[in-house]
């Protein structure tokens, strides 16, 4: 072995010895014969802390509408993709679609029925409370059809306008030649 490797082994041994001494000094090890409250030499001692148990106050629960599965953007909202979940009243938000323990709507009476007539405005992960701002009334298929129809109409108008302005009609050819002064 070289001098460098022997020296590094000695340094590692000294460091390990120092760490062991410091750890033994920081963590007290009890003595079984020392009396009550001390532990066996192989166990660490634990301080005696009184256990304080607070009484949990009774919670009032309502139910909120959540997504029971992942709902993709522009997907139609159907009853099978929604479910009701118990929710503490103190955590209730004003825009949740919710009902009380008797099944009466809390915020908006028609919100649930309206939600079933809508589409997802964006992706809604499973287990997330559904609120109306996550939904849209616009049918994405009809919206795309209208956009396509509008684009083709604009294109047709551009083509018609360019035909009226142009001196070259269909079936004709343009010829260019250079002219100087």
SULRARA-V978311 format. One line per field, one symbol per residue. ss: DSSP state (~ for helix, > for strand, _ for the rest). psi: psi as a letter, one per 30 degrees, with the letter a starting at -180 (. if undefined). burial: + if it has 24 or more other ideal C-beta (glycine too) atoms within 12 Angstrom, else -. Layout:
BEGIN
ss->???
psi->???
burial->???
END
This chain:
BEGIN
ss->__~~~~~~~~~~~~~~~~~~~~~~~~__>__~~~_________>________________>>>>>>>___>____>__~~~>>>>>>>~~~____>_>>_____>_____~~~~~___>>___>____>_>~~~>>___~~~~~~~~~~~~~~~~~~~~~~~~~~________________
psi->kleeeeeeeeeeeeeeeeeeeeeeeejkklkeffakflllfflkkkljkkkkkkkkkkkkkaklklkflkklkgkkklefgllkkkkkefgklfgkjllaffgkkedkegeeeeefgllkflkjlkgkkklfffllfkjeeeeeeeeeeeeeeeeeeeeeeeeeekfjlkflkkkklkkl.
burial->-------------------------------------------------------------++++++---+---+++---++-++-+----+---++++------++---++--+--++++--+---+++++-+++---------------------------------------------
END
